[in-house]
Structures are given as structure tokens and as C-alpha cells.
Amino acid sequence: MHTSIENWLLGHWYGSHQPPWYLRMLEPLYHSAYLRAQQKQRARSIESTPGIPLFVVGNITAGGSGKTPLVIRLVQLAGELGLKAGIASTGYGRKSRATVLVKADSDTIECGDEPVLLAQRTGVPVVVSASRLDAVSTLNAMNLDIVFSDDGLQHADLLADIEICVIDGQRGLGNGHLIPAGPLREPVARLYSVDHVVCNGVWADRPADLAVNVMDLRAVLVRSLDDTAEYTLEEFQEQHGRHGIHAYAGIGNPRRFFTMLQSIGLDAEAHAYSDHHRFTLQDFSALAKDASIVMTEKDAVKCRTLGLNNAWYVSVETHLSDEFERILKDQMSTLTRDLSDGD
């Protein structure tokens, strides 16, 4: 039921037709509630200064846009500067509301899929909490130099030093309406108040007056779920393509993953699920025994305990322009230096 409703909404949000009148009627109600929530958060923010340089990486559309790969790259850039970084998250979809220090082998049910992936890929402290501000405060006590928040643009109480908004280039801003008539969490004008707008891929219909930095996610290797084997893309197609490849994606925009596989020459049958889908063996039960299963790295962290045979994930690297990375590094250096000088 959840998937069918989501697909119905996505069809209106990113389709060619106007959303139904009853969704448009609810749009002003959502906007009013959003504004009230922002006012309350700003009032609380007077007493909630993070005390550590904070980069918030978020979006203004519902669903995934590529925030997590960008956070991984930002942590790598901080590491190149010799900075000790941490990551804050709420762990969307997890069952626990406790504040938890996430490890590479943590349970995704308790911590969320993206935080576990971040812990595996970066090796830095990742803290999840029902309150994003509590997660930042916990990291602030760890003697770190900088914190990155995975999502959180709609949290005015975070008092971010740098705000980065990520846009899915394939989907853009959809029909331009606010939730529930469209995918927008905030009005389009919000894009002009953040420090950087990053586009995941080519955004063909972006506003002409909006400065955008392009992010390119490139497939590198295909790895087994237990990380005991890996192939180049060409080797994997040669070894496994003859038995049939099935691609699984439970992310914000599954089509982006399937398109990427096609672009690198992997001919796969697509199986799309809603974002943060909790996979079970039943999802794979109809496959032939010799079929190969390929999934995203985010989905792989949820499937490692299922005992799947011949299951793999595609490892990707995040590429930004040299100029944009230089700007980001300069901002990191300036913020951490200013904090040190203030002490």
C-alpha cells in the first residue's frame, strides 16, 4: 500500500499534469504549518549554538537527491585538510529514538540505512538522534573540528555555518508545488538563500539565474555483499551477464540507478522499491537460482544479513569540480581557524 501511494504521488509530482484540486487545496495548509515550525525553531535557536563548525547538506524536495554521497565526499575533503569530522543524522526510518553512536556493523533497524553506510564509508563518528540538534551536541563533545549534517535544511534551530542544497538533476523541482501537491518541502526561493546549490547530474530546466555546482556519481566497482570479491564493470558483465542480472533499488529515485547501470553496459531487469525499503527474502524469491542480484550500496547495508547468493552492490565515487572543492576546503579551513582563534 505504501509503495502504491508513493508511486501515485510521484506520478503527479513529476508528471506532465497538474496535481488534483484536493492536493492543491492542502498546499497552503502545509506552508502555514511549515512557517510556524520555522518560527518556533528560530526561537529555540537563541539557546542552541552548536559550538562547532556545521555544514548542513539537505534538499528542498521530498525523497532522495544524492545528499549522502556528497556528505561522504565532504568528509574526505575535511580529512585532506587534517580535520577531525563527525556526521549528524536522525536515521530516517529507524525504530529507535535514542541517541546512538553508529558503527560500521550497526543494525540498520536501530540506526537507519544511511548512517550505517556513512559509518562504513567514512570511518568518522556518526551520531543519530531523534533531535538533530542533540546529535550535533553529542558530536561537539567528542573533540572534533567540524560536523556535517546529513539532511536538515528545514531545521532553523541548527544554526548552520554553511548550507548546501542538493537537487536531483533528473527530477529537478518537479511540478513546482509544495507538499502534498508537489515535492517541495520549501518554496523555490529557498534555493537563493543557501550557500551552495549542488546538482546531482544534469538539471536541464534549472532557473537561469541560479548558480549551480554539478556533482557526478561514477560507478567504480561491483562488490559482493560480504566484500570478499570485486569486479570491474566489464569483468562483472562478462562473468555474470549470461545468467541474467536483476537490479534492485530502494532509494529516492530508483530510475537513476537503473539508468546508471545501462550507461555502464550492465543489462539488468529493474526492481524498484520505495526509499528506505526494508528488504526481506520474499523480495527476491521469484528469481532463478543462478540469477545475479545487483543493488545500490545503500541497499546493500540492509541486505547483508539476508544470506543472499550471488548478490552484489555497485560502488560509486562522488566527483565535484576542482574549483568547487577548493571553495569548500577554504570554507572549512576558515571556519575551523576562526573557532580555534576564538578559543
C-alpha positions, 0 to 999 in steps of 0.5 A: 500500500505504501509503495502504491501511494508513493508511486501515485504521488510521484506520478503527479509530482513529476508528471506532465499534469497538474496535481488534483484540486484536493492536493492543491487545496492542502498546499497552503495548509502545509506552508502555514504549518511549515512557517510556524515550525520555522518560527518556533525553531528560530526561537529555540535557536537563541539557546542552541549554538552548536559550538562547532563548525556545521555544514548542513547538506539537505534538499528542498524536495521530498525523497532522495537527491544524492545528499549522502554521497556528497556528505561522504565526499565532504568528509574526505575533503575535511580529512585532506585538510587534517580535520577531525569530522563527525556526521549528524543524522536522525536515521530516517526510518529507524525504530529507535529514538535514542541517541546512538553512536553508529558503527560500521556493523550497526543494525540498520533497524536501530540506526537507519540505512544511511548512517550505517553506510556513512559509518562504513564509508567514512570511518568518522563518528556518526551520531543519530538522534531523534533531535538533530540538534542533540546529535550535533551536541553529542558530536561537539563533545567528542573533540572534533573540528567540524560536523556535517549534517546529513539532511536538515535544511528545514531545521532553523534551530541548527544554526548552520555555518554553511548550507548546501542544497542538493537537487536531483538533476533528473527530477529537478523541482518537479511540478513546482508545488509544495507538499502534498501537491508537489515535492517541495518541502520549501518554496523555490526561493529557498534555493537563493538563500543557501550557500551552495546549490549542488546538482546531482547530474544534469538539471536541464530546466534549472532557473537561469539565474541560479548558480549551480555546482554539478556533482557526478556519481561514477560507478567504480566497482561491483562488490559482493555483499560480504566484500570478499570479491570485486569486479570491474564493470566489464569483468562483472558483465562478462562473468555474470551477464549470461545468467541474467542480472536483476537490479534492485533499488530502494532509494529516492529515485530508483530510475537513476540507478537503473539508468546508471547501470545501462550507461555502464553496459550492465543489462539488468531487469529493474526492481524498484522499491520505495526509499528506505525499503526494508528488504526481506527474502520474499523480495527476491524469491521469484528469481532463478537460482543462478540469477545475479542480484545487483543493488545500490550500496545503500541497499546493500547495508540492509541486505547483508544479513539476508544470506543472499547468493550471488548478490552484489552492490555497485560502488560509486565515487562522488566527483565535484569540480576542482574549483568547487572543492577548493571553495569548500576546503577554504570554507572549512579551513576558515571556519575551523581557524576562526573557532580555534582563534576564538578559543 
